[in-house]
Amino acid sequence: MQAVLSVPGAEFDLGAAMARDGAHVIVIGNEKGGSGKSTTAFHLAVYLLYVGHRVATIDVDSRQQTLTHYVRNRRVHVQETGRKLPNPQHFHLPSAWGDSRKENQQAEFDMFRRSVGEIENKVDFLIIDTPGFDTNLTRLAHSLADTLVTPVNDSLIDINVLARIDPDTGQPVETSHYARLVQRARSERLAIGGETIDWVLVRNRISMLASRNTRQVQTTLDGIATRFGCRLADGIAERVIFRSLFPTGTTVFDPLDDEVESASVSHVSARQEYRNLVSSLNLPIVNRHAEPLRLSA
């Protein structure tokens, strides 16, 4: 029987997209804004390019388009400076805004299918950045994920998007909307392909100082990981360096221009944090090239 994912009036063959010899799909998802999704998506893409993989990115956030702006800034920077920096093949998929919900879903479905179909057997990794709210494109993206990365700020407020927490015990007592979306996507993948989605919660903006909140967040996330069958990984601290990199579309993995740039402590630390994150994701990486290491302390 042909494996399909259905929406009203449309069918999408997931068999080829989920084949093990096709692209490994990484979805960056969380229905909470400001968690670092787009920054994480682009850094993962650039890292994978530097180790020799073919990478494509898809931005399904029709409002902010942060990943798309990141890619455009990089292209402009390369044109203006002549630097040789790798850039992924990129697609931006806008939401449909017609009067008919069914027609909108059909249009988005077709657009998503064409984009994935164009690159699914031409790249090693496909990275999809999703918005901080539920959309049809968000659900389609999650259904294709091999690896789902959910950046979560180190705050009980941000954790609420995953589960309602008992204020006395710190344990999850009710599944929130986003976690239910992920559970549906995992069930769908299991039914179609016999494999589930590797869901990794990534703790971003971790405080450098031990505190009651930090300990409570850790306890709560441990409970959520147990309840939902996902993994935990340390992510990226709050660093000014990312604000300075975005306008040029550069990342902590790009080589520095020795004549005009020197690596700050923040730069070096962020680079190591992202290396650690990549390692924790257990991606099928084959290092074909040594990544550039021209960072001076």
C-alpha positions in Angstrom: 0.0 0.0 0.0 1.3 3.5 -0.9 2.1 5.6 2.2 0.5 8.9 2.1 -0.2 11.9 4.3 -3.6 13.4 3.7 -5.1 16.8 4.1 -8.5 17.8 2.7 -8.4 17.4 -1.1 -4.7 16.3 -1.2 -2.4 13.4 -0.9 1.4 13.5 -0.4 3.5 10.4 -1.0 5.8 10.3 2.1 7.5 7.1 1.1 10.3 8.6 -1.0 10.8 11.5 1.4 11.3 9.2 4.3 13.5 6.7 2.5 16.8 6.1 4.3 18.8 6.9 1.2 17.1 10.3 0.9 17.7 13.5 2.8 17.7 13.4 6.6 15.1 15.9 7.6 15.7 18.1 10.6 12.8 20.2 11.8 13.3 23.1 14.2 10.0 23.6 16.0 8.5 25.3 19.0 5.3 27.3 19.4 7.1 29.8 21.5 8.8 32.8 19.9 12.2 34.0 20.8 13.7 30.5 21.6 16.4 30.7 19.0 14.9 28.5 16.3 16.1 30.3 13.2 19.6 30.9 14.6 19.9 27.2 15.4 18.6 26.2 12.0 21.1 28.3 10.1 24.1 27.3 12.3 23.2 23.6 11.8 23.0 24.2 8.1 26.3 26.0 7.8 28.1 23.4 10.0 26.9 20.6 7.8 28.0 22.4 4.7 31.5 22.9 6.2 31.9 19.2 6.9 31.1 18.5 3.3 27.4 17.7 3.2 24.8 19.0 0.7 22.2 21.0 2.6 18.9 22.6 1.8 16.8 24.8 4.1 13.1 25.6 4.0 11.5 28.5 5.9 7.7 28.0 6.5 7.4 31.1 8.8 5.5 33.4 6.5 5.4 36.3 9.0 8.9 36.8 10.4 11.0 34.9 7.8 14.0 35.1 10.0 15.8 32.2 8.4 15.1 33.6 4.9 16.5 37.0 6.0 19.6 35.2 7.4 20.2 33.5 4.0 19.7 36.8 2.1 22.0 38.7 4.4 24.7 36.1 3.8 24.3 36.3 0.0 24.6 40.1 0.1 27.6 39.9 2.4 29.4 37.5 0.0 28.6 39.7 -3.0 29.9 42.8 -1.3 33.0 41.4 0.2 34.0 38.6 -2.2 34.3 36.1 0.7 33.8 32.5 -0.2 31.1 31.3 2.3 28.9 28.2 1.7 25.2 28.8 1.6 22.4 26.2 1.6 19.9 25.9 -1.2 17.0 27.8 0.3 13.2 27.9 -0.1 10.7 30.2 1.5 7.1 28.9 1.6 4.5 31.6 2.3 1.1 30.7 3.8 -1.9 30.9 1.4 -4.4 33.6 2.3 -7.4 32.8 0.1 -11.0 32.8 1.3 -11.3 29.0 1.2 -9.5 27.1 4.0 -9.6 23.9 1.9 -8.1 25.7 -1.1 -5.4 27.3 1.1 -4.4 23.9 2.5 -4.3 22.4 -1.0 -2.1 25.3 -2.3 0.3 25.0 0.7 0.4 21.2 0.3 1.3 21.4 -3.3 4.0 24.1 -2.6 5.5 22.0 0.1 5.4 18.8 -2.0 7.2 20.6 -4.9 9.9 22.0 -2.7 10.6 18.7 -0.9 10.4 16.8 -4.2 12.9 19.1 -5.9 15.7 18.4 -3.4 14.9 15.3 -1.4 17.3 13.1 -3.3 19.8 15.9 -4.1 20.9 16.8 -0.6 22.0 15.0 2.5 20.2 17.1 5.0 17.0 19.2 4.7 16.5 21.7 7.6 13.0 23.2 8.0 12.5 26.2 10.3 8.9 26.6 11.6 7.0 29.6 13.1 6.1 30.1 16.7 2.5 29.2 16.1 0.5 26.4 14.6 0.0 26.3 10.8 -0.8 23.8 8.2 2.8 24.0 6.9 4.1 23.5 10.5 2.2 20.3 10.7 3.4 19.1 7.3 7.0 19.8 8.3 6.7 17.9 11.6 5.3 14.9 9.8 8.5 14.6 7.7 11.0 15.1 10.6 13.7 12.5 11.2 15.1 14.7 13.9 13.0 17.3 15.7 14.9 20.0 17.6 12.9 22.1 20.0 14.8 25.0 21.5 13.4 26.0 24.9 14.5 29.0 26.9 15.5 28.1 30.4 12.3 29.3 31.9 9.2 27.7 33.3 7.1 30.1 31.2 8.6 28.7 28.0 8.1 25.1 29.2 4.4 25.8 29.4 4.2 25.4 25.6 5.0 21.7 26.2 3.0 20.9 29.3 1.1 22.4 32.2 3.2 22.0 35.3 2.2 21.2 38.8 3.4 24.3 40.8 4.2 22.1 43.9 6.0 19.2 42.3 7.3 20.7 39.1 6.1 17.7 37.2 4.0 17.8 33.9 0.3 17.1 34.6 -1.3 18.0 31.2 0.0 17.9 27.7 0.0 21.3 25.9 -0.9 22.0 22.3 2.6 21.8 20.8 3.4 18.5 22.5 0.1 17.1 21.2 1.1 18.2 17.7 4.4 16.4 18.0 2.8 13.3 19.4 0.5 13.1 16.4 3.4 13.6 14.0 5.4 10.8 15.7 2.4 8.4 15.6 2.0 9.2 11.9 5.6 8.5 11.2 5.5 5.3 13.1 2.4 4.1 11.3 3.8 5.0 7.8 7.5 4.3 8.1 7.9 2.1 11.1 10.2 4.6 12.8 9.5 7.4 15.1 10.9 11.0 15.3 14.0 11.6 17.4 12.7 14.5 19.5 15.4 16.6 21.2 14.6 19.4 23.7 17.4 21.9 23.6 17.9 24.1 26.7 18.9 27.6 25.4 19.9 30.6 27.4 21.0 28.5 30.4 22.0 30.7 33.3 25.7 30.5 34.2 24.7 30.8 37.9 23.1 28.0 39.9 19.7 29.1 41.1 16.5 27.6 42.3 14.9 28.3 38.9 17.7 26.5 37.1 17.3 23.5 39.2 13.5 23.5 38.9 13.7 23.9 35.1 16.0 20.8 35.0 13.7 18.8 37.2 10.7 19.8 35.1 12.4 19.0 31.8 13.5 15.6 33.1 9.8 14.9 33.9 8.7 16.1 30.4 11.4 14.0 28.7 10.2 10.9 30.6 6.5 11.6 29.9 7.0 12.3 26.1 9.9 10.0 25.3 12.2 12.7 24.1 15.8 13.6 24.9 17.4 16.6 26.5 20.5 18.5 25.3 22.2 21.7 26.4 22.0 24.4 23.8 23.3 28.0 23.5 23.7 30.6 26.2 22.5 34.1 25.7 25.3 35.8 23.8 25.6 39.2 22.1 27.7 37.6 19.3 24.5 36.4 17.6 23.2 39.9 17.2 26.3 41.0 15.5 26.4 38.0 13.1 22.9 38.2 11.8 23.3 41.4 9.7 26.1 39.8 7.7 24.5 36.4 7.6 27.6 34.8 9.1 27.9 32.2 11.8 30.4 31.2 14.5 31.6 28.4 12.1 32.7 30.8 9.4 36.5 31.7 9.2 37.3 35.2 10.4 39.1 37.8 8.3 42.4 38.0 10.2 43.0 41.5 9.1 39.8 43.0 10.5 38.4 40.4 12.9 39.5 38.6 16.0 37.6 36.0 17.9 36.0 37.1 21.2 35.5 34.8 24.1 31.8 34.8 23.3 32.5 33.8 19.7 34.7 30.8 20.7 32.3 29.7 23.5 29.3 29.9 21.2 31.2 27.8 18.6 32.0 25.1 21.1 28.4 25.1 22.3 27.1 24.5 18.8 29.6 21.8 18.2 28.4 20.1 21.4 24.8 20.5 20.2 25.5 18.9 16.9 27.2 16.0 18.6 24.2 15.5 20.9 21.8 15.3 18.0 23.4 12.0 16.7 23.0 13.0 13.1 24.3 10.8 10.3 27.3 13.0 9.6 30.2 11.9 7.5 33.0 14.5 7.9 34.3 14.9 4.3 36.2 18.1 4.9 37.9 19.7 7.9 35.8 22.6 9.0 37.7 26.0 9.2 39.3 26.6 12.5 40.8 30.1 11.9 39.7 31.6 15.2 42.2 33.3 17.3 41.7 33.6 21.0 
